[in-house]
Amino acid sequence: MAVQLSYACFSFLPMNRSRIYRPRALASEDYGTLTSHEEKVKLGGSELKVTRLGIGAWSWGDNSYWNNFEWDDRMMKAAKAAFDAGVDRGITFVDTAEVYGSSFALGAISSETLLGRFIQERKEKDPEVDIAVATKFAALPWRFGRQSVISALKSSLSRLGLESVDLYQLHWPGIWGNEGYIDGLGDAVEQGLVKAVGVSNYSEKRLRDAHEKLKKRGIPLASNQVNYSLIYRLPEENGVKATCDELGITLIAYSPIAQGVLTGKYSPENPPTGPRGQIYTPEFLTKLQPLLNRIRAIGENYNKTPTQVVLNWLISQENVVPIPGAKNAEQAIEFAGALGWRISNEENDELRSLASEIKPVIGFPVEKL
């Protein structure tokens, strides 16, 4: 069904190996230290500031793609612990969507509902905590015009228990009605329902069109959320990354650790389960091992895990905010260790070169529209 296509379908063209993004090398820090010292960044031309790395809540409440129809109280407590552990370490940017965990996606409970509950419970203990919430509008075929965006946003606000959200995004381009959807984003800003607006899975052309349409109303397009990782660099090949940099639009990277594959926990003998196993096959994982071995070696030089290295590689590309998904506190703590340091220029280039030798995995088909 449509939602299950969200981040896993269809192949794409080979990557362009010629473009190199050179990061600035900084000192390493110990694993899991507090990250609040690393300054927040503005999303595009908006006034909204978020942490350099966020938490993705796709798996929260999901009962199919991620959790094998086994969502239960134990998983909910683990998700709550992930949220709290991230906030404890200065990661206060959380991304969700109306379809995550929804009945439409065969979910057990809405991710938005869970996030709203987690925020409320956290504020009871720490009233001053400031969580930057991002959620997304599903461009379903039966939704038409700008008012559909406002109606869906108000439903999301109700589930979240909030009067406004920080970032509202179009989850994917619609089959039709996209101009109306962009109008709806502008209306949401003018009505005070959101601080900033963005898109997701938008091609270069769609990105330019959306940017120009909002610009006429004096509203910046803050972000484009796309699949981007060391082994999925389509945003570099198709012009999306360059366009974001040119227009001052922040690239939010979903699946930045390739749905767990770049953590090193999977192997040809132990591939992922469920739908991910159809993408990251034993054959693919065999070809991935040289890259994973080098990632591990670089991590040892900084006292960092492979997860922290690949997230740091993304941050080093500049104008990129990764949002890895956290199912539990341990993962959120590990993500925090990706901040406060940078791999060297040479390591950046070496990882890119090794990754370029691997045939790209698959992505969301609308990226090509």
Beta strands, then each sheet from edge to edge (+ up, - down):
strand 1: 41-42
strand 2: 49-50
strand 3: 55-56
strand 4: 93-95
strand 5: 132-137
strand 6: 165-170
strand 7: 194-200
strand 8: 221-227
strand 9: 250-254
strand 10: 320-322
sheet 1: 1+ 2-
sheet 2: 3+ 4+ 5+ 6+ 7+ 8+ 9+ 10+
end
